[in-house]
Amino acid sequence: MTAGSWIYIGSQGIVQGTYETFTEAARQHFNGDWAGRWILTAGLGGMGGAQPLAASMAGAVSLTIECQQSRIDFRLRTKYVDNQARDLDDALALVRKHCDAGEAVSIALLGNAAEVLPELVRRATSGGSVPDLVTDQTSAHDLVHGYLPMGWSVAHWLDAQKDPRRHAQLTTEAAHSCAVHVRAMLDFQALGARVVDYGNNIRQVAYDQGVENAFAF
């Protein structure tokens, strides 16, 4: 889906396809109705930015994790995303609120998916909310420029991108973080969430890092 056409025009070019994907998921798994259910994903870049708008159009609540505030600001300004949560507790409270009300609202959360998803799994296994669908559109196909390693600030990450001598370390640490991210997605699958790959190569990266069941979703 993300690379299926040569006429790449950014997020607006994939809203329809992402909407159709979410709508088909509802047809297959939720009796055609997203009301009261939520989608967990990450990435608000050129392709991932379509996700919150498509989720709202499909009728779902969505929580999208993004590591760069500038991207969240852009999606808020262009109304591709409705609200930004203050922190993870606020994000989950908003998810609960809008699911209970049957409202299709999109929520952005500033953070690193490789750090946030395992915490969400921990909370889910302790009685917290399990997403109805988990997917991802971080730019995991580009480990230097597209995926923030765990424990790195955005400023440190951007500096390392400018120095070719640091690309090997950056690639290694980003790949490790992708593996953590995919393990959390697999954990959500085990908890009953529907988990969907969206063509960003994150499963292959995780598999190469030793996650033997990376292609289980």
C-alpha positions as CSV (number, residue, x, y, z in Angstrom):
1,M,0.0,0.0,0.0
2,T,2.7,2.5,1.0
3,A,4.7,2.0,-2.2
4,G,2.1,0.8,-4.6
5,S,2.0,3.8,-6.9
6,W,4.5,6.0,-8.7
7,I,2.3,9.0,-8.1
8,Y,3.4,9.6,-4.5
9,I,1.8,12.8,-3.2
10,G,2.1,12.3,0.5
11,S,-0.5,11.6,3.1
12,Q,-3.5,12.6,1.0
13,G,-2.6,10.0,-1.5
14,I,-3.0,7.1,0.9
15,V,-6.0,8.3,3.0
16,Q,-8.4,6.3,0.8
17,G,-6.4,3.1,0.9
18,T,-5.8,3.3,4.7
19,Y,-9.5,4.0,5.2
20,E,-10.4,0.9,3.1
21,T,-7.9,-1.2,5.1
22,F,-9.5,-0.1,8.4
23,T,-13.0,-0.5,7.1
24,E,-12.2,-4.0,5.8
25,A,-10.8,-4.9,9.3
26,A,-14.1,-3.8,10.8
27,R,-16.0,-6.0,8.3
28,Q,-13.9,-9.0,9.0
29,H,-13.6,-8.7,12.8
30,F,-16.1,-6.3,14.3
31,N,-19.4,-6.8,12.4
32,G,-18.6,-3.8,10.3
33,D,-18.6,-1.3,13.1
34,W,-15.7,0.5,14.7
35,A,-17.9,2.3,17.3
36,G,-16.4,1.9,20.8
37,R,-13.2,0.4,19.5
38,W,-9.7,1.7,19.0
39,I,-6.6,1.5,16.8
40,L,-3.0,1.8,18.1
41,T,-0.3,2.7,15.7
42,A,2.8,4.9,15.3
43,G,4.2,7.3,12.7
44,L,2.8,10.6,11.5
45,G,5.2,11.1,8.6
46,G,4.4,11.4,4.9
47,M,2.5,8.1,4.8
48,G,1.7,7.4,8.4
49,G,0.1,10.8,8.7
50,A,-2.9,9.4,6.9
51,Q,-3.7,7.0,9.6
52,P,-5.6,9.1,12.2
53,L,-7.8,10.8,9.6
54,A,-8.5,7.4,7.9
55,A,-9.3,5.9,11.3
56,S,-11.7,8.7,12.1
57,M,-13.4,8.3,8.7
58,A,-13.8,4.6,9.4
59,G,-15.4,5.4,12.8
60,A,-12.6,4.3,15.2
61,V,-10.8,6.0,18.0
62,S,-7.1,6.1,17.2
63,L,-3.9,6.6,19.2
64,T,-0.8,7.4,17.1
65,I,2.6,7.6,18.6
66,E,5.0,10.0,17.0
67,C,8.6,10.9,18.1
68,Q,8.8,14.4,16.5
69,Q,6.6,17.2,17.9
70,S,6.9,19.1,14.5
71,R,5.0,16.3,12.8
72,I,2.3,16.2,15.4
73,D,2.0,20.0,15.1
74,F,1.6,19.7,11.3
75,R,-1.1,17.0,11.6
76,L,-3.0,19.1,14.2
77,R,-2.8,22.2,12.0
78,T,-4.0,20.4,8.9
79,K,-6.7,18.5,10.9
80,Y,-5.4,15.0,10.1
81,V,-5.4,14.5,13.9
82,D,-7.8,15.9,16.4
83,N,-6.0,16.1,19.7
84,Q,-2.6,15.6,21.3
85,A,-2.4,13.9,24.7
86,R,-0.3,15.3,27.5
87,D,1.2,11.9,28.4
88,L,0.4,8.2,28.2
89,D,-2.1,8.4,31.1
90,D,-3.9,11.2,29.4
91,A,-3.8,9.3,26.1
92,L,-5.4,6.2,27.6
93,A,-8.0,8.3,29.4
94,L,-9.0,10.0,26.2
95,V,-9.2,6.6,24.4
96,R,-11.5,5.3,27.1
97,K,-13.6,8.5,27.0
98,H,-14.2,8.5,23.3
99,C,-14.7,4.8,23.0
100,D,-17.3,4.9,25.8
101,A,-19.0,7.7,23.9
102,G,-18.8,6.0,20.6
103,E,-16.9,8.9,19.1
104,A,-14.4,8.7,16.3
105,V,-11.6,10.8,17.6
106,S,-7.9,10.7,16.7
107,I,-5.2,11.3,19.4
108,A,-1.5,11.9,19.0
109,L,1.1,11.0,21.6
110,L,4.7,12.3,21.6
111,G,7.0,9.4,22.3
112,N,9.1,6.6,20.9
113,A,6.9,3.6,19.8
114,A,9.6,1.1,20.9
115,E,9.3,2.5,24.4
116,V,5.6,3.2,24.6
117,L,4.3,-0.1,23.2
118,P,6.0,-2.3,25.8
119,E,4.5,-0.1,28.5
120,L,1.1,-0.4,27.0
121,V,1.5,-4.2,26.9
122,R,2.5,-4.1,30.5
123,R,-0.6,-2.2,31.4
124,A,-2.8,-4.4,29.3
125,T,-1.6,-7.5,31.0
126,S,-2.4,-5.9,34.3
127,G,-6.0,-5.3,33.4
128,G,-5.7,-2.3,31.1
129,S,-7.2,-1.7,27.7
130,V,-6.1,-3.9,24.8
131,P,-6.3,-2.2,21.4
132,D,-8.7,-3.7,18.9
133,L,-6.2,-3.3,16.1
134,V,-2.4,-2.6,16.2
135,T,-0.4,-1.6,13.2
136,D,2.5,0.7,12.4
137,Q,3.8,3.2,9.9
138,T,7.1,4.3,11.3
139,S,9.7,4.6,8.6
140,A,11.4,1.4,9.6
141,H,12.5,0.8,6.0
142,D,15.2,3.5,6.6
143,L,17.0,2.8,9.8
144,V,19.2,5.9,9.6
145,H,16.7,8.5,8.9
146,G,13.4,6.8,9.7
147,Y,13.5,5.2,13.1
148,L,14.5,6.8,16.4
149,P,16.5,4.4,18.6
150,M,15.3,3.8,22.2
151,G,16.9,6.2,24.7
152,W,17.9,8.7,22.0
153,S,16.7,12.3,22.0
154,V,15.5,13.6,18.6
155,A,18.3,16.1,18.6
156,H,20.9,13.4,19.1
157,W,19.3,11.3,16.4
158,L,19.3,14.1,13.9
159,D,22.9,14.9,14.6
160,A,23.9,11.3,14.1
161,Q,22.2,11.3,10.7
162,K,24.5,14.1,9.5
163,D,27.6,12.1,10.3
164,P,28.2,9.0,8.1
165,R,30.7,7.7,10.7
166,R,27.8,7.3,13.1
167,H,25.4,5.6,10.7
168,A,26.6,2.0,11.7
169,Q,25.8,2.6,15.4
170,L,22.6,4.3,14.5
171,T,21.5,1.5,12.2
172,T,22.3,-1.1,14.9
173,E,20.4,0.7,17.7
174,A,17.4,1.5,15.5
175,A,17.2,-2.2,14.4
176,H,17.3,-3.3,18.0
177,S,14.5,-0.9,18.8
178,C,12.4,-2.2,15.9
179,A,12.8,-5.7,17.3
180,V,11.5,-4.4,20.7
181,H,8.6,-2.7,18.9
182,V,7.7,-5.9,17.0
183,R,7.8,-8.1,20.1
184,A,5.3,-5.7,21.7
185,M,3.1,-6.0,18.6
186,L,3.3,-9.8,19.0
187,D,2.4,-9.5,22.7
188,F,-0.7,-7.5,21.7
189,Q,-1.6,-10.2,19.3
190,A,-1.3,-12.8,22.0
191,L,-3.6,-10.6,24.1
192,G,-6.3,-10.8,21.4
193,A,-5.6,-7.6,19.3
194,R,-5.7,-7.9,15.5
195,V,-2.2,-6.9,14.4
196,V,-1.5,-5.8,10.8
197,D,1.7,-5.1,8.9
198,Y,1.5,-2.1,6.6
199,G,4.5,-2.5,4.4
200,N,7.3,-0.6,6.2
201,N,9.7,-3.6,6.6
202,I,9.7,-3.6,10.4
203,R,9.0,-7.3,10.5
204,Q,12.0,-8.1,8.4
205,V,14.2,-5.9,10.5
206,A,13.0,-7.6,13.7
207,Y,13.5,-11.1,12.1
208,D,17.0,-10.2,11.3
209,Q,17.5,-9.2,14.9
210,G,16.4,-12.6,16.1
211,V,12.7,-12.3,16.5
212,E,11.9,-15.7,14.9
213,N,8.1,-15.2,14.9
214,A,8.3,-11.7,13.5
215,F,6.1,-12.7,10.5
216,A,3.4,-14.2,12.8
217,F,1.2,-11.2,12.0
